[in-house]
Structure formats: C-alpha cells, structure tokens
Amino acid sequence: MTRILLIVGGGIAAYKACELIRLLKKRGHAVRCVLTEGAQHFVTPMTVAALSEDAVYTSLWDLKDEAEMGHIQLSRQADLIVVAPATADLMARMAAGGADDLATTLLLATDTPVLAAPAMNVRMWQHAATRRNVAQLRADGVTVLEPDEGAMACGEFGPGRLPEPKAIAAAIDRALSAESAARPLAGRRILVTAGPTHEPIDPVRYIANRSSGRQGFAIAGALAALGAEVVLVAGPVTLPTPAGVRRVDVVSAGDMATAVAEALPVDAAVMVAAVADWRVEVAPQKVKKGDAPPVLSLTENVDILATLARDARRPRLVVGFAAETEDVVAHAVAKRARKGADWIVANDVSGDVFGGDANTVHLATADGVEHWERMPKDAVARRLADRIAQALAGS
C-alpha cells in the first residue's frame, strides 16, 4: 500500500482536499494528513480524520507526538508528500527553507519526493516573488503543478485556481509511477548487519577483528536509496548512519543475534558483519599484567547467518559475506552450501580491504560465481543493491 502524506495549506481551496482524500483512498492509497494553522479555518481535523481514517497532525508542539520526534517520523514514513493547496505563503517558506511550523519542518527534514498543487489569487501567482519561489522549488526537485485558470473566490479571473482533485490524483499516480521506477525497493524491508563484534575478556579487554563496517554501511545506504526500509544492525563502529536507515547498535555476537531476530520479518537480509566466532568467560575484574597469563577457554558463538537461513521466518533472499585470506572462491562456494544462504559475497582481506576505500568481490550464487572488478566500496554497494532489487522484483 502506497503511503501519502497530505499537507493542507490555508486557502479557500482547502475544502477540495476532502475530495482529494476520498479519491486517493478509493485508489488504495493510505493517506495521512497535516493541517496548517490556516487550513483549520477552512476544514476541521475531525472531518479530515474521518475521511483519511487516520490521525491528523496540526502542531509542532504536540508533546505526545514530538516526544518521539513526530515530525521526523512523518517526513520519513511516506512514499510521497503532497501539498494541496500550496498557498503563496507556504511555497515561499518552502523555497526559503523555513521551519516555523509542523508542515515546513517536516518538509525540510524529508528526503521523500514532494508534489505541490498551488492555489492563490491570480496576481499572487503572477508576482515575480512567487515565480522565483516556484522556480527554486522545481530546481530543488519539488514537482509543482500548474494551477487551473478560471473564476476565483475573490471575483477575479485567471491562473491560480487549485487543479481539480481528479487532476491532482492523476499527477500523484504519475509521480508514484516515476518514483517506483527510480526506487524499485519501495515497500521492501531489508536487514543489514555491519561492522565487527566485541567479545569481552574482562572489563577493559575484548576479542575482535579489524572490520571497519564501511562496506556494510555503504550497502545499507544504497538499499535505502532504492526505496527500501532498511534496519542496520551495527557493531561497535563510529560511522555516521546512512540517510533513511534505522540503526540498531550492538556490541557482542549475542547482542547481534538478538537484534537480528527482533528485526524479522524482512524481505531480504544482507549479513555483512564480521561476527566473532568465539567468546570467553568474562573475568569480573581487570586481569593484571603481573598475574599468570590467563588461559582463555573459547566457546563458539551462535552462527547468525546459518540460524537465519533455517528460521521459519527466513527472508526471501539471504546474502552472506565471506572474508577470506586464501582460496577465496572455493571457500565462498562451500560456505553458501554450508550456511544455507542464497548468495555469498566473498573478498580477499589479506591486503588493505579492512578500513580501505575499495574492494574486489566474488558473488557466489546457485548459478555460479561472478567475479567483480576492483571498485570503490560505494560502487560495490550500489551494484549489490541493484542485484537485490532484481532478485526481489515480482516476489
């Protein structure tokens, strides 16, 4: 189901938003609405809530909503944001990057496509300031419809009327169609793990590996850019969270296993993390250097990839990673069969891969092994994301 966030501006044409909501619901879209302060003088939140069958948001200062950063959530949970009517004032604030109410704040905080349907007096529409604002919005990637021409409530005639709800609904369908082509993973939920895990020895020491997390973070970002809802379970790294990604920070392999299970169900899982294979019994106090060298009794950690592949909620596509130092391809093929993964992405980490900018990978699937040329980790991420989108298409 496509999710549309409708922002209703404060103009006399706001009443047409009610018909627009009805048409969008009839088309099978989920509609959530934000009413500006001005819009509430023309339509009531109760009317809009009844038509949209969802909560209506009116204030940036709602303690209940904003305790959870409601404006951020609203801005990220929609497939398309529609501003109708988009008044001259609202478009001016949008073009200037204003954030002085709920509508403009969430518009500034979003990376979701925006479509605006203007409605205003003919002189306002033709004013040089409005033309500059419209040009700026279009340059910023906002789809701004042309207003209709005709008689206005003020008694004047000309361009400035809000397009009819059927025309706006058709424009929304076109925007969603174009967005679907550019975001083939829209509506898909994908789990990514990244980074190392740390297995404590005592309160200050741990067993770990040299994974930087950069490849996994790049993959999470590339999947989100294609429209996926991405849950990134990250080991202890200090990388910034990719745009549009929900991050869950963990430390140990046990923590990561729990977070992975809690993230299910998902459409695909990309297990990039270099999980420590063993853990030890943790000493309650720091082991002193002057003491006898400690004997570390290793216990094997849970195999997160194999466990996921056998889970009753197994994702449609399970992708594992193999960091090898010899016989890379042979080990990748064997690991795919042993773990029950659909794909294994293998790379040779005997050089500068850990912490480096580039990677050379081999993709082992049921159809054989693909050898990818050396490329930046971001390019590896985009190529893998495209392959995942192709694999999930139609499923």
N, C-alpha and C positions, 0 to 999 in steps of 0.2 A: 504494500500500500504506500503510495506516494504521500509525503508529509509536506503540507504547505502552511507557511506562517503568513497570515494576512495582517498587515498593518493598515488600519483605517485612519486616514487623516481627517482633520477637522474642517470639512467643507459641506455645503448643502448636498453635494452628490454622495455623501456618506451613506444615505439611505440605499443606494444601489449596491452597496457592499452586501446587504442582506440577500439580494437576489444572486449575487456572485457566489456567496457561500453555498446557497442551495444548489446552484449548478455544479460547483466543484464536488460537493458531497454526492450528487447524482452520478458524477463521473467516477466515483470510487475513491476520491482523494480524502485523506484525513486533513482537517482544517483546524488550525489553532489561531486565535485572534488576539491582536494587541490593539487597544483603542487609545488614541492620544487624548489628551485633556479636551481638545476642541471637538473631537469626534463624539465624545459623550454628550455634547449639547444637541446632537442630531440623532444618534441611535444609542440605546441603552445596553449596558453589559448583559443584562438578563436576556434581551432579545437575541443578541449575538451568540450567547452561550446556548440558548435553546436551538438555534439553527445549526451551530457548529458541533453541538453535542460534546463540548469540551469546555474547560475553564477559559475564562477571558482575563487577560492581563492588562492592567491600566496604569500601574505606578512603579517607578524605580525604587520607591521607598517602602515597599511591602516587606515587612520584617520576616514573615514566614518564607516568602519566595527568595528574597535576597540573602537569607542566612545560608542558602546553598548556591549563591551566585546565579540566581534565576535568569538574569539577562544573558549570561554566558550560555547557559543550557538552552534557552530559547533560540539563541543565534546558531547553535551547532546541531540542533535536533531536527532541522527542516531540510528538505531537498530543494526547496525554492522559497524565497521570501518575496511576497507581493505587496507593494504599497499602492493602495487604491481606496479613496482618491489620494493622489500625491499632490498636495497643495503647493503653492509657490513658496510658502514659508518652510514647509517640511523639506522640499527639494533644496532650498538654499542652505539649510542646516546640514543636509546630507552631503552636498557638494563641498561644504567648508570643513567637513569632518567634525561637526558638532556632536556633543554627547550630553545634552542637558535634560533628557527625559528618557523613558524606557525605550521608545521607538528608535531614537537616534543612537542611543548607547548600544543597543543590540546590533544595529546596522553597522556600527563601527567595529564591533567585536566579531563579526562573522566573516567566514570565507565561503559562505553559501551564495549561489547566484541570486541576484536581485532583479526584479522586474517592477517598474513603476508606471502607473497609469495616471497621467496628470489631469487635473481638473481645476480651473480657475477662470477668472474674468479674462476676456479677450485681450484687454490692454496689458494685463499682468503677464499673459502668455507671450505676448509680442515684445515685452520690455527687454531691453538689452541685458539687464541683470539676469533675468530668467533664462534667456538664450545662452548666456555664459554658463549658468549653472547646469543646464541640460547638456551642453557640450562637455562640461567637466565630468558629469556623471557617466556619460557614454564613454568618455576616454578612460574612466575608472572601471569600465566593464559592466555597468548597470544597463539593462535593457529598458529604455524609456520609450513608451508608445507615443504615437502622435495623438493628440486629443481630437475629438469629433468637432465638426463645425455645425452651428445651429443657434437657435434661440437659447438665451440663458436666463437664470432666475432673476438676474439684475435688470433684465429687459433689453440687454444688448445682444448683438448677433455676430457670430464669427467663430474662429477656432478657440477651443478652451473647454468644451464640454467633455465630461468623462466618457470614454468609449462605453458602449453598451456592454452589460455583463457577459453576453454571449461572445462578443468580440474579445473581451479580456480573457475569458475562459479559453478561447481558441489560441490566444497568444501564450497563455500558460502551457497549454498542451504542446505548442511548438518549442517553447523553452525547455520543457521537461524532456522532449524527444531529443533535442540537441545535447542537453546535459547528459542524457542516458548514453549517447554515443561517446561523449568525452569521459564519462565516468561509468565504465562497464561493470564496476563492482558495487555500484549503488545498491543498497539493500542487503549487501552481504556483510556478515560479521566474521572477522578473521582474528585469530590469536597469533601473536608473535612472541617468542622468547628471545632474549638477547643478553649478552654480557657473560661474565663468569659467575660462579657461586663461591662463597667463602665458607669453609668448614672449620669452625673454631677448634683450636688445640687447648688454649687457656684463655683467660680474659683479654689477652693482648696479641695472640698469635693465631694464625689460621693457615689452612691448606687452600691453595687457589691455583689459577692458571693465568696466562697473560692476555686473555681475551679483553679487547677494549670495548666491545659492544657496538662498534661503529657500523659493521655490516648489518647487524640486526636492526639497529635504529634506522638505517637507510631504507631497509626493506619495509619497516612499519610505515615510514613516511611515504614511500612510493605506493603502497597499497591504499593509504588514506587519500592520496592524490587522485586515485582512480575511483574514489567514492565509497570505499569500504569503511565500515565501523571497525576500528582496529583497537584491540586490547593488547597492550605491550607489557609483558611481564619482564621486568628488567632486574638483573643482578646489580651488585654494588658498583655502579659507574656514575660519572658526573656529567654525562652528555645531556644537552637540552632535549626536552620532549618534542618530537616532531609535531607539526601543526595537525590538528584534528585527531590526535591519537590519545586514548585514555591509558595512562601509565599506572602500573602497579609495581611498587618497589619491593624486592625481596633480598634476602642475604644468602641463605643456605639452600641446598638442593631440596630439603624437606619443605622449606617455605615455598620454593618454586613449584613443587609438585602440588601443593595445596592450592596455590593461586591458579595453576593451570586447570585443575578440576573445577574450581569455582567459576572459571570463565566459560565453561561449557554450558549450552551447546554453541558451536560455531560452524560455519561452512567450511573453513579451512584452518589448518594450524601450520605455522612455519616455525620450526623449533631450531632456532639459530644459536641459542645459548650454549656455551661450553660448560656443561654441568660437571662439577667434581665427581669423580667416580666413587670416591671413598670418603668416609668420615671417621672420626675417632671419638673416644670417650673424653669429654671435656674436663680438664683439670679445674677445680673450683677456684684456685688461686694461680697467679703467675708462677710458672716453673722457673726457678732461679738458675742462673748460669753456673753457679758453684755446685748445684746439686748433680747427682749422677745423671748422665744423658737419659732423657725419657725414652721409654720403649713405646712406640705408637702402634697400637693394635688397630688395624684398619678394618672397617665394616663397610661392605658395599652399599652405596646409596640406591634408592629406588630408580629404576630405569624409566624416566618420564616419557620418553618417546615411545618405547615399546608398550608401556601401560596405556598411553593414549590410543595407540593403534588397536588395542584389544578392547577398549572401553565400549560399552553398549551405546554410548553417545558419540561414537567415533565420527570425526568430521568427514565430509565428503572427500577432502583432499588432505593428506598428511605428508608434510615435507620435513625431512630431517637434514641435518648438516653433519659432515664428517671432516674433522680437521686431522690431516694425516701428515706424516713425515717421510713415508716410503710406500711404494705400490698403491698410490692414491686411488686409481680407478678400480683395481681389484678389491681393495678394502671397501670402497663405496658400494659396489655391486653386492658384496657379501653382506654389508650392513643393511641394505634395503631389504633383502630377504629375511635376515635375522630379526630385524625390528618390526617388520610388517608395515613399513612406510610405503607410500606410493612413489615418492621421489626422494633421492638423496642428492644433496648438493655438496660436492667434495672439493677440498682445496688443499694444497701443499703449504703447511705452515712452518716449514723448516727455514724459510727466509725471513722477509720483513713484513709478512702479512699481518701479524698481530700488531695493531696500532698504526699500520700503514694506510696509505690512501688508495691502494689498488689491490686487485685480487684476480687470480686465474682459477676458474671453477670448472668442474665437470658435472653435468647433470645426468644422474643415473635414473632411468625410468623403466617401466615394463617393456618399452620399445627399444631399449639400448642405452648407449651413453653418448651424450653430446659434449663436445669439447669447446668451451667458450674461450675466445681470445682474452688476453690480459686487458683489463679495463678498470677505470675508477670504480670504487665500491658503490657510488651512487648509480653508475650505469648498470652494474650487476643487479642492483636492487630494482631498477626500472624494468630491465629485461625479465627478471623473475616475476615481477608483479604482472607484466603483460601475459606471461605464460600461465599464471594462476587465473587471470581473468578469462583466458581462452578455455582453460580446463573447466571452469565453473559455469561457463556460458550454457544456458539452456537446462542446467541441472536444477 
